[in-house]
Amino acid sequence: MATPAPVPTSTPPPASAPTPAAPRLLKALIVSSAGVAASHLVLSDTLYLSLAAQASAALGSGPGYSSGQAFTSALVNTFLLMPLVLWIGMRITGERKVGPMVLVGTVGWVVAVGNGVDAIDDRPGAILPLESLALVVGVTALASLIRRRSRV
């Protein structure tokens, strides 16, 4: 007597369809704008601490938080914040496969800061050139349209 083949009791959930390009691009524009704004805020505020440390050292205060440490922490903090905001923001909006966008946005932010940090290093409240900020937002949003193929 033959044993009947087992019948599956549940079916795997169907794979969700990818988001169309226009809504994904809009989400990416909003998230990358928020990422640039948050990263710029952290950068400018921490650079302000660097200026305060320089002024403090010039006035002869004791050892403490040096301007070199403040500058380095400004760069490290802003470079760490950008990929975090991009990844969390896109995941909150329900998107998956955001690796290329996060990579392009982070590299774009590092390049924009590297090219414009001299413009904001010596003046409290200064902002990076608006062209470079808009370019980072635009290129990052466009990178959200790059998707890896799923393995079948």
N, C-alpha and C positions, 0 to 999 in steps of 0.2 A: 504494500500500500504506500503510495507517494505522499509525502508531506506537502501541504499547500504552502505556497510562497507567502512570506509575511507581508501583511498589508501595512503601509505606514499610517500611523495614527495622526500625524500632523504633516502639513506641507511647509516647506521653508517659505519665509515671507518673500514676496516678490521684490526685486531690486527697484529702488525708487528711480524714477526718471530724472535725469539731470535738469537743473534749472535752465530755462531758456537764456540766451545771451543777454538780452536787454535788462531783465530784472537782476541778473547776477552782476552786470556792469554797474547798475545803479547802487546795489548793495556795496560793491567794492569801492565806488567813489565815496560813499558816506563813511565807510570804515577806514579807508586810507586817509581821508581828510581828518578824521578823529585821531588816527595814529600820528599824522604829521603834527597836528595841534598839540597833542599830549607830549610827544617827544620834544617839540620845540619849547614847550613850557618848562619841562624838566631841564633841558639844556640851558635856557636863559636864566632860570632861577639858580641853578648850580654855578653858572658862570658869574652870577652876581655875588655868590659866596666867595668866589675866587678873587673878585675885585675887593671885597671887604677884607679878605685875608692879606692882600697886597697892601692895602691902606693900613691895616693893623700892624703889619711888619714894618712899614715905613715910619710909623709912630713909635716904634720901639717896644711893642708888646712882647710878652714872653712867647716861648715856643707853643705852638698849638697847631691848628689846622692850616697847613701852608697853602699858598696859592697853587703850587704844582699839584698837590693832592686834590684840591678842589677842581682844578681843570681836568685832571685825569678822571675823577669820579663823574664829572659832568658828561664827558664823552662816553664812558662805560655805561652809565645809567641810561643815557638816551639811546645808545646802540642796543641795549637789552630791552628797552621798553617798546621800541617799534615792532619787532617781530611778535612780541607778546600781544600787543593791541591788535595787530592784523589777524593773528590766528584766532584769538578769543572772539573778536568782533565778527569774523566770518562764520565761525562755528555757532555763535548766538543767532545769527541770521539764517541758520539752517543749511549752510553750504558745507560741502565736503571737498576733499582734494584741493586744498588751498596752499599746498607747499610751494608751487612756482610763484604764486603771488607774494607769499611771505618772503621768499628768497629775493625776488626782484625788488620788493619794497625796502627790505633791509639794506641791500647793496646800494640802491638809489639814495636812501637816507644817509648812509655813510659817505657817499660821494658828495652829496649836497652839503653836508656838514663840513667835510674836509675842504671843499672849495669856498665855503662862506664863513667859516668860524672866525676868520680875521676881522670880518665886518662887525661881528657882535661881541668879540672878546673884550674890547676896551670900553664899551658903552653899555651901561645898564638899560634894559628895556628895548634894546635894538632887536630887530628881527632879521632873519636870513633873507636874501633876495627873493622877492615874491615869484620871480620866474622859475627859480630852482625849486621852490616849494610846490608850485603848480605842476612842474614837470614830474616831480616825484609822485604826486597824487595821480596824475594822468597815466603815467607809465605803470604804476602799481595797479591801478584799476584795469588797465588793458591786460596786464599779466594775469588777472583773474580768469580771463577767457581761455588760458592755456590749461588743458586738462590732460592728465595721463590716461592712457587707455586702461580699462579694467581687464584684469586677467580672467579669462573664462575657463 
